[in-house]
Amino acid sequence: MKVISELKTALQNNQFYLHYQPIVDLASGKILHAEALLRWKKENGQLSLPVNFIEVAEDSGLIIEIGDWVFKQVCQFLKELAPINQNISIGINVSASQFNSNKHSALDWISHLEELGLTSSQIILEVTEYTMMNQNARVAQKIALLHKAGFKFAIDDFGTGYSSLSALRNFNFNYLKIDFSFTRQITHSKSDEALVRAMVTMGAGLGLHTIAEGVETEEQRQALLGVGCVLGQGYLFSRPVPGEDFIKLLRIPAANAG
């Protein structure tokens, strides 16, 4: 109850903000996409990451209001980016509880984009395997509506759930994000290297762009290129940064990563 009360205050007092982490072409280092990451600076100045409060937000229903706020903030940021790069797209994490609520309106999201003159393909909705496992008719309907409207979808933390293959078979994703736990071990474990190679090959066969999460070293980048992975995200390229710093990164001419 204390966290719920604090989350309501955070929404009222604009304590939430977003950081953006670049997603780059592994070969050139060019920024092609970004992931929007939610941050909460409490009244006492303490920084809180989603892992500390997102479950409470989902259980309480506050995730709807928070999710709508995130969506609108990302849309506004895309509007700011238009003069610099009109091809950039930004990923937003969404949950089954968000889409399952009758308070969430997919049509409102579509209308908001149109009002700002943005294209829906500039938004990548990142869903976990858990969301795909637990989708009911309402969730499936909203996903289908957003997909038909042109939104792109990514399956997040791939390899950590139980329905990977069925989710990929039954739903038309655009991106597959390899969980950082595989990226971290790719230079130390032949089995992990083989698994990443298999994921990349499978993704390519299904027409998916594969993104490796958690790329932290040059060795990992080279190993990922070696197994055919094209896109990467991680501290090697940049930590999550405020919008103004992300714009500065976009203005830097692309150079080979590392």
C-alpha positions as CSV (number, residue, x, y, z in Angstrom):
1,M,0.0,0.0,0.0
2,K,2.9,2.3,0.7
3,V,4.4,1.8,-2.7
4,I,1.0,2.2,-4.4
5,S,0.6,5.5,-2.6
6,E,4.1,6.6,-3.6
7,L,3.4,5.6,-7.2
8,K,0.3,7.8,-7.3
9,T,2.3,10.7,-5.9
10,A,5.0,10.1,-8.5
11,L,2.4,10.4,-11.3
12,Q,0.9,13.5,-9.9
13,N,4.3,15.2,-9.2
14,N,6.1,14.2,-12.4
15,Q,8.7,12.1,-10.5
16,F,9.0,9.6,-13.5
17,Y,11.4,10.2,-16.3
18,L,12.9,8.2,-19.2
19,H,16.4,7.2,-20.3
20,Y,17.2,5.9,-23.7
21,Q,19.7,3.2,-24.5
22,P,20.9,3.0,-28.1
23,I,20.5,-0.2,-30.2
24,V,23.3,-0.2,-32.8
25,D,24.5,-1.9,-35.9
26,L,27.2,-4.2,-34.5
27,A,29.5,-3.8,-37.5
28,S,29.4,0.0,-37.9
29,G,28.3,1.2,-34.5
30,K,25.5,3.3,-36.1
31,I,22.5,3.9,-33.9
32,L,19.4,2.5,-35.5
33,H,16.9,2.2,-32.6
34,A,16.7,2.8,-28.9
35,E,14.9,1.3,-25.9
36,A,13.0,3.6,-23.5
37,L,13.7,2.8,-19.9
38,L,11.6,4.1,-17.0
39,R,13.2,5.7,-14.0
40,W,11.6,7.0,-10.8
41,K,13.3,9.7,-8.6
42,K,11.5,9.7,-5.3
43,E,10.8,12.7,-3.1
44,N,13.8,11.8,-0.9
45,G,16.0,11.8,-4.0
46,Q,16.4,8.0,-4.2
47,L,16.5,6.5,-7.6
48,S,14.2,3.5,-8.2
49,L,14.4,1.1,-11.2
50,P,11.3,-0.7,-12.6
51,V,12.3,-4.0,-11.1
52,N,11.6,-2.5,-7.7
53,F,8.0,-1.3,-8.4
54,I,6.7,-2.6,-11.7
55,E,5.0,-5.7,-10.2
56,V,3.1,-3.5,-7.7
57,A,2.1,-1.2,-10.5
58,E,0.7,-4.1,-12.5
59,D,-1.1,-5.7,-9.6
60,S,-2.7,-2.3,-8.6
61,G,-3.7,-1.3,-12.1
62,L,-1.4,1.8,-12.0
63,I,0.6,0.3,-14.9
64,I,-2.1,1.6,-17.2
65,E,-1.6,5.2,-16.3
66,I,2.2,4.8,-16.1
67,G,2.2,3.0,-19.5
68,D,0.2,5.7,-21.1
69,W,2.6,8.3,-19.7
70,V,5.6,6.4,-21.1
71,F,4.0,6.1,-24.5
72,K,3.2,9.8,-24.8
73,Q,6.7,10.7,-23.6
74,V,8.3,8.5,-26.2
75,C,6.0,10.0,-28.9
76,Q,7.0,13.5,-27.9
77,F,10.7,12.5,-28.0
78,L,10.3,11.0,-31.5
79,K,8.8,14.3,-32.5
80,E,11.9,16.1,-31.2
81,L,14.2,13.6,-33.1
82,A,12.4,14.1,-36.4
83,P,14.7,17.0,-37.6
84,I,17.8,14.9,-36.7
85,N,16.7,11.3,-37.7
86,Q,13.3,10.4,-39.0
87,N,14.2,6.7,-39.3
88,I,14.8,6.1,-35.6
89,S,12.4,3.8,-33.7
90,I,12.1,3.4,-30.0
91,G,11.1,0.3,-28.0
92,I,8.7,0.4,-25.1
93,N,8.2,-2.4,-22.7
94,V,4.5,-3.5,-22.4
95,S,2.9,-6.1,-20.2
96,A,-0.1,-8.5,-20.4
97,S,-1.8,-6.7,-17.5
98,Q,-1.6,-3.4,-19.5
99,F,-3.3,-4.9,-22.5
100,N,-5.7,-6.9,-20.4
101,S,-7.2,-3.9,-18.8
102,N,-10.4,-2.3,-20.3
103,K,-8.9,1.1,-19.2
104,H,-6.1,0.7,-21.8
105,S,-7.1,1.9,-25.3
106,A,-5.0,0.8,-28.3
107,L,-7.1,3.2,-30.4
108,D,-6.0,6.1,-28.2
109,W,-2.4,5.2,-28.8
110,I,-3.0,5.1,-32.6
111,S,-4.8,8.4,-32.5
112,H,-2.1,10.1,-30.5
113,L,0.6,9.1,-33.0
114,E,-1.5,10.4,-35.9
115,E,-2.1,13.7,-34.1
116,L,1.7,14.2,-33.8
117,G,2.3,13.2,-37.4
118,L,4.3,10.2,-36.5
119,T,4.2,6.7,-38.1
120,S,3.4,3.7,-36.0
121,S,6.4,1.9,-37.3
122,Q,8.6,4.2,-35.2
123,I,7.3,2.4,-32.1
124,I,8.6,-1.1,-31.1
125,L,6.4,-2.8,-28.4
126,E,8.6,-5.1,-26.4
127,V,6.7,-8.1,-24.9
128,T,8.1,-10.9,-22.8
129,E,7.5,-14.6,-23.5
130,Y,5.3,-14.6,-20.3
131,T,3.0,-12.0,-22.0
132,M,2.6,-14.3,-25.0
133,M,1.9,-17.3,-22.8
134,N,-0.8,-15.5,-20.8
135,Q,-2.6,-13.6,-23.5
136,N,-6.4,-13.9,-23.5
137,A,-8.8,-12.8,-26.1
138,R,-8.6,-9.1,-25.1
139,V,-4.8,-9.1,-25.1
140,A,-4.7,-10.9,-28.5
141,Q,-7.2,-8.5,-30.0
142,K,-5.2,-5.4,-28.9
143,I,-1.9,-6.9,-30.2
144,A,-3.5,-7.7,-33.5
145,L,-5.0,-4.2,-33.8
146,L,-1.7,-2.5,-33.0
147,H,0.1,-4.8,-35.4
148,K,-2.3,-4.1,-38.2
149,A,-1.9,-0.4,-37.5
150,G,1.8,-0.8,-38.2
151,F,3.4,-1.0,-34.8
152,K,6.4,-3.2,-34.6
153,F,6.9,-5.9,-32.0
154,A,9.9,-7.5,-30.3
155,I,10.0,-10.5,-28.1
156,D,12.1,-9.6,-25.1
157,D,14.5,-11.7,-23.0
158,F,14.3,-14.5,-25.5
159,G,15.5,-17.9,-24.3
160,T,14.4,-17.3,-20.6
161,G,10.8,-18.4,-20.9
162,Y,8.9,-21.6,-21.8
163,S,6.9,-20.7,-25.0
164,S,9.6,-19.4,-27.3
165,L,9.0,-21.5,-30.3
166,S,5.2,-21.5,-30.1
167,A,5.2,-17.7,-29.6
168,L,7.3,-17.2,-32.6
169,R,5.2,-19.5,-34.7
170,N,1.9,-18.0,-33.7
171,F,2.8,-14.4,-33.8
172,N,4.4,-12.1,-36.3
173,F,7.3,-10.5,-34.4
174,N,9.7,-8.1,-36.0
175,Y,12.6,-8.4,-33.6
176,L,14.0,-11.0,-31.3
177,K,16.0,-9.8,-28.3
178,I,18.5,-12.3,-27.0
179,D,18.7,-12.2,-23.2
180,F,21.9,-10.7,-21.8
181,S,22.7,-13.9,-19.9
182,F,23.5,-15.5,-23.2
183,T,25.5,-12.5,-24.5
184,R,27.5,-12.4,-21.2
185,Q,28.7,-16.0,-21.7
186,I,29.2,-16.1,-25.4
187,T,33.0,-15.7,-25.2
188,H,33.3,-18.2,-22.3
189,S,31.0,-21.0,-23.2
190,K,30.8,-23.0,-26.4
191,S,27.3,-24.1,-25.5
192,D,26.1,-20.5,-25.1
193,E,27.8,-19.6,-28.4
194,A,26.0,-22.4,-30.0
195,L,22.7,-21.3,-28.5
196,V,23.1,-17.7,-29.7
197,R,24.0,-19.0,-33.2
198,A,20.9,-21.1,-33.2
199,M,18.7,-18.2,-32.1
200,V,20.2,-15.9,-34.8
201,T,19.7,-18.6,-37.5
202,M,16.2,-19.3,-36.4
203,G,15.4,-15.6,-36.2
204,A,16.7,-15.0,-39.7
205,G,14.7,-18.0,-41.0
206,L,11.5,-16.4,-39.6
207,G,12.4,-12.9,-41.0
208,L,13.3,-11.5,-37.6
209,H,16.0,-8.9,-36.8
210,T,18.0,-10.2,-33.8
211,I,19.2,-7.9,-31.1
212,A,21.7,-9.0,-28.5
213,E,21.2,-7.4,-25.1
214,G,24.0,-6.7,-22.6
215,V,26.9,-6.2,-25.0
216,E,29.7,-5.0,-22.7
217,T,33.0,-5.9,-24.4
218,E,34.7,-5.8,-27.8
219,E,35.2,-9.6,-27.6
220,Q,31.4,-10.1,-27.2
221,R,30.7,-7.8,-30.2
222,Q,33.2,-9.8,-32.3
223,A,31.7,-13.1,-31.2
224,L,28.2,-11.9,-32.0
225,L,29.2,-10.8,-35.4
226,G,30.8,-14.2,-35.8
227,V,27.5,-16.0,-35.3
228,G,25.6,-13.6,-37.6
229,C,24.0,-11.2,-35.1
230,V,23.5,-7.8,-36.6
231,L,22.2,-5.6,-33.8
232,G,23.4,-5.0,-30.3
233,Q,22.6,-3.1,-27.1
234,G,24.7,-2.6,-24.1
235,Y,27.3,-0.6,-22.1
236,L,30.0,-1.1,-24.8
237,F,28.0,1.4,-26.9
238,S,26.3,3.4,-24.2
239,R,24.5,3.2,-20.9
240,P,20.9,4.4,-20.8
241,V,21.0,8.2,-21.0
242,P,18.7,11.2,-20.8
243,G,17.0,12.3,-24.0
244,E,19.3,15.3,-24.6
245,D,22.4,13.0,-24.3
246,F,20.9,10.5,-26.7
247,I,20.5,13.3,-29.2
248,K,24.2,14.1,-28.8
249,L,25.0,10.5,-29.5
250,L,22.9,10.6,-32.7
251,R,24.9,13.6,-33.9
252,I,28.2,11.7,-33.6
253,P,29.2,10.3,-36.9
254,A,29.0,6.5,-36.9
255,A,32.3,4.7,-36.4
256,N,33.2,1.2,-35.8
257,A,32.1,0.2,-32.3
258,G,34.8,-0.2,-29.7
